[in-house]
Amino acid sequence: MKCLKLFILLITVSFSTVCFSQNKINRYNKNTKELKNILNDYQSPLKGKTVLLINYFSPKVGSYLWFLNESESSLQGALTDKPYDLHAGIYLEDHGGLLEKVVFKDFAGGLSQPNYLLDYCLIEDDNGNPTFYLTYFMDSDGLDAKPLKVIIYTRNGKTFTKSKITAWIPFQEEDKYRIEKDHNFNLLPTKTQNKALQILKDIKEKNII
């Protein structure tokens, strides 16, 4: 009987270890019950309304909350009657609070409007470490090529490193599609670079912009 109880205990412990050792990524879209529940526990530390929240957890690094917000712009916009600014931030859950790790901002101008491409704002897991891909497009009323940006945040100990790749979307026949990579992007692992390039390729091929 004791052997049976010990066997059951070992099975239970093993099962619990498997469950709690799994890395998890959960997405919460705006106006959903799940997002509202989280915002009741943690008020958004950023200006504006949260349009997407992604939670990453691994036993290796803990739990991160990534807020993507939009706030009403103080400027009058030429593209929309209600221009808005973008605010994003990565926070580590720490002793019942939020510890700021990364803050991102981009603002509407008189002739320009930044737009998240939320389907391409995502977190990838790399052996218990998160990599964040923030994808957005700067629209304008001009005919010049417009930037589609993927900003990558990679965890480096207690801090994050920012990398960026930009695709310039042509709006005139004489312009050509081109890609610019910053210095940090060229230092990223090949797997991470390829993921960002695939995001740009998908958006281009599906004519999302």
C-alpha positions, 0 to 999 in steps of 0.5 A: 500500500505504501509503495502504491501511495509513493508511486501516485505521489511521484506521478503527481509531482512529475505531472506538476513539474511538466505543467509548470515547466512549460513556456506559455504565450497568451494574446489578449485582444482589445475589448475582451473579458480576459484583457479587462480582467488583467487590466483590473489587476494591473492598470496599463502603465502607458498612456492610451487604450490597450489594443493588444496585450501579450503575456509571456511566461517561462520558469527560466525568466518569469512573466512578461506583459507587453502592452500595445496602446493607442492614445489620442493625438494632440495634433490635427491629422490630415489622414484621419479625423482622430489621429492617434499615437502609439505607445508600447512597453514590456514589463516584468511581473515583480512582487505584485507590480510591474518592472519596466524593461522597454518603452516604445513611442511613435507619434502622429504628425500633420501628414503621417499616422503610425499604425500597428500591424497587430497580427505581426506583433508577436513573441517567439520563445527561444529555449525559455527566452522571449524575443519580441517583434513589434511591427508597424507602418507609417502612413502618410498622404504623400507619394514617397516610399513609406516605412514598414518597420519591425523592431526586435527586442531580445533579452540580454540578461536583465536588459533588452537589446533593440534591433530594427529592419525597415522595408520601404514600400513604394507608391510610385512606379519609379520607386523600388521596394528596398530593405534597410537593416540597422547594425544590431539587426546584423548581429542577431541570430540567423533564426531571428533575422529570418523571422523578421524577414518573413514578416516583411515578406508576408505583408508584402505578398498579401498586400496588407498595406 
